[in-house]
Amino acid sequence: MSLSIPLLADPTRSLYAALALPRVLAGTLQTSATAIIDRGGTVRYLRAQANPQQSLDMVELQAALAAST
């Protein structure tokens, strides 16, 4: 499946701080997350996991996208 949505990189970690995403493993790793943030800045969906391979659940994400439109 192909999703046509913008992606965000956060090199200054300002969004991590705003979403209160913690650093894990004695502060050595940043928590990974998948988020839907609407044009007004409201967080519509957030899935955060210490393991980056678990931060994306396509079924959950598709349901959240459908609910936010």
DRENPA-3360 file (N, C-alpha, C; in nm, 2 decimals, always signed):
BEGIN
1 = MSLSIPLL = +0.08/-0.12/+0.00/+0.00/+0.00/+0.00/+0.09/+0.12/+0.00 ~ +0.04/+0.22/-0.07/+0.11/+0.35/-0.08/+0.03/+0.46/-0.01 ~ +0.10/+0.53/+0.08/+0.03/+0.65/+0.15/+0.10/+0.77/+0.09 ~ +0.01/+0.87/+0.06/+0.06/+1.00/+0.01/+0.04/+1.10/+0.12 ~ +0.13/+1.11/+0.22/+0.13/+1.20/+0.33/+0.27/+1.26/+0.35 ~ +0.27/+1.38/+0.40/+0.40/+1.44/+0.43/+0.47/+1.38/+0.55 ~ +0.60/+1.37/+0.55/+0.68/+1.32/+0.66/+0.75/+1.43/+0.72 ~ +0.78/+1.42/+0.85/+0.85/+1.52/+0.92/+0.98/+1.47/+0.99;
9 = ADPTRSLY = +1.09/+1.53/+0.97/+1.21/+1.50/+1.04/+1.22/+1.61/+1.15 ~ +1.28/+1.57/+1.27/+1.28/+1.66/+1.38/+1.42/+1.66/+1.44 ~ +1.52/+1.72/+1.37/+1.66/+1.72/+1.41/+1.68/+1.79/+1.54 ~ +1.60/+1.89/+1.57/+1.62/+1.97/+1.70/+1.54/+1.91/+1.81 ~ +1.46/+1.80/+1.78/+1.38/+1.73/+1.88/+1.27/+1.82/+1.95 ~ +1.23/+1.92/+1.88/+1.13/+2.01/+1.94/+0.99/+1.94/+1.94 ~ +0.96/+1.86/+1.84/+0.83/+1.79/+1.84/+0.84/+1.68/+1.94 ~ +0.95/+1.61/+1.95/+0.96/+1.51/+2.06/+0.93/+1.57/+2.19;
17 = AALALPRV = +0.98/+1.68/+2.22/+0.96/+1.75/+2.35/+0.81/+1.79/+2.36 ~ +0.75/+1.84/+2.26/+0.61/+1.88/+2.26/+0.52/+1.76/+2.28 ~ +0.56/+1.64/+2.23/+0.48/+1.52/+2.25/+0.52/+1.44/+2.37 ~ +0.61/+1.49/+2.45/+0.66/+1.43/+2.57/+0.71/+1.29/+2.54 ~ +0.78/+1.27/+2.43/+0.84/+1.14/+2.40/+0.98/+1.13/+2.47 ~ +0.99/+1.03/+2.56/+1.11/+1.02/+2.64/+1.23/+0.95/+2.56 ~ +1.34/+0.98/+2.62/+1.46/+0.90/+2.57/+1.46/+0.77/+2.66 ~ +1.51/+0.66/+2.60/+1.51/+0.54/+2.67/+1.65/+0.48/+2.68;
25 = LAGTLQTS = +1.67/+0.37/+2.74/+1.80/+0.30/+2.76/+1.90/+0.40/+2.82 ~ +1.87/+0.45/+2.93/+1.96/+0.54/+3.00/+1.99/+0.67/+2.92 ~ +1.89/+0.71/+2.85/+1.90/+0.83/+2.77/+1.98/+0.82/+2.64 ~ +2.01/+0.70/+2.60/+2.09/+0.68/+2.47/+2.00/+0.67/+2.35 ~ +1.87/+0.64/+2.36/+1.79/+0.63/+2.24/+1.66/+0.71/+2.25 ~ +1.62/+0.77/+2.14/+1.50/+0.85/+2.14/+1.38/+0.75/+2.11 ~ +1.27/+0.77/+2.18/+1.15/+0.69/+2.15/+1.11/+0.72/+2.01 ~ +1.07/+0.61/+1.94/+1.02/+0.63/+1.80/+0.87/+0.65/+1.81;
33 = ATAIIDRG = +0.82/+0.72/+1.71/+0.67/+0.74/+1.71/+0.62/+0.76/+1.57 ~ +0.50/+0.73/+1.55/+0.42/+0.76/+1.43/+0.31/+0.85/+1.48 ~ +0.29/+0.96/+1.41/+0.18/+1.05/+1.46/+0.11/+1.11/+1.34 ~ -0.02/+1.14/+1.36/-0.10/+1.21/+1.27/-0.13/+1.34/+1.33 ~ -0.09/+1.45/+1.27/-0.11/+1.59/+1.33/-0.18/+1.66/+1.22 ~ -0.30/+1.71/+1.25/-0.38/+1.78/+1.15/-0.32/+1.92/+1.12 ~ -0.38/+1.98/+1.02/-0.33/+2.12/+0.97/-0.34/+2.22/+1.08 ~ -0.42/+2.20/+1.18/-0.44/+2.30/+1.29/-0.34/+2.27/+1.41;
41 = GTVRYLRA = -0.26/+2.16/+1.39/-0.16/+2.12/+1.50/-0.22/+2.03/+1.60 ~ -0.34/+1.98/+1.59/-0.39/+1.88/+1.68/-0.34/+1.74/+1.65 ~ -0.29/+1.68/+1.76/-0.25/+1.54/+1.74/-0.37/+1.45/+1.73 ~ -0.39/+1.38/+1.62/-0.51/+1.29/+1.60/-0.47/+1.15/+1.63 ~ -0.34/+1.12/+1.62/-0.30/+0.98/+1.65/-0.15/+0.98/+1.69 ~ -0.12/+0.90/+1.79/+0.02/+0.89/+1.83/+0.04/+0.75/+1.88 ~ +0.14/+0.68/+1.82/+0.19/+0.55/+1.86/+0.34/+0.56/+1.89 ~ +0.38/+0.55/+2.01/+0.52/+0.57/+2.05/+0.57/+0.43/+2.11;
49 = QANPQQSL = +0.69/+0.39/+2.07/+0.75/+0.27/+2.11/+0.90/+0.28/+2.13 ~ +0.95/+0.22/+2.22/+1.10/+0.22/+2.24/+1.17/+0.15/+2.12 ~ +1.10/+0.04/+2.07/+1.15/-0.03/+1.96/+1.10/+0.03/+1.83 ~ +1.19/+0.09/+1.74/+1.14/+0.16/+1.62/+1.06/+0.06/+1.53 ~ +1.09/-0.06/+1.53/+1.02/-0.16/+1.44/+0.87/-0.17/+1.49 ~ +0.84/-0.13/+1.61/+0.70/-0.14/+1.66/+0.63/-0.01/+1.66 ~ +0.69/+0.10/+1.61/+0.62/+0.23/+1.62/+0.53/+0.25/+1.50 ~ +0.52/+0.16/+1.41/+0.43/+0.17/+1.29/+0.34/+0.05/+1.29;
57 = DMVELQAA = +0.21/+0.07/+1.30/+0.11/-0.04/+1.28/+0.02/+0.01/+1.17 ~ +0.04/-0.05/+1.05/-0.04/+0.00/+0.93/-0.19/-0.01/+0.95 ~ -0.24/-0.11/+1.01/-0.39/-0.13/+1.03/-0.44/-0.01/+1.12 ~ -0.37/+0.01/+1.23/-0.40/+0.11/+1.32/-0.39/+0.25/+1.25 ~ -0.28/+0.27/+1.18/-0.26/+0.40/+1.11/-0.37/+0.42/+1.01 ~ -0.40/+0.32/+0.93/-0.51/+0.34/+0.83/-0.64/+0.38/+0.89 ~ -0.67/+0.31/+1.00/-0.80/+0.34/+1.07/-0.80/+0.48/+1.13 ~ -0.68/+0.53/+1.18/-0.67/+0.66/+1.23/-0.69/+0.77/+1.12;
65 = LAAST = -0.62/+0.74/+1.00/-0.63/+0.83/+0.89/-0.78/+0.84/+0.84 ~ -0.85/+0.72/+0.83/-0.99/+0.72/+0.79/-1.08/+0.80/+0.89 ~ -1.05/+0.79/+1.02/-1.13/+0.86/+1.12/-1.10/+1.01/+1.12 ~ -0.98/+1.05/+1.07/-0.95/+1.19/+1.08/-0.99/+1.27/+0.96 ~ -1.05/+1.20/+0.86/-1.09/+1.27/+0.74/-1.23/+1.31/+0.74;
% end
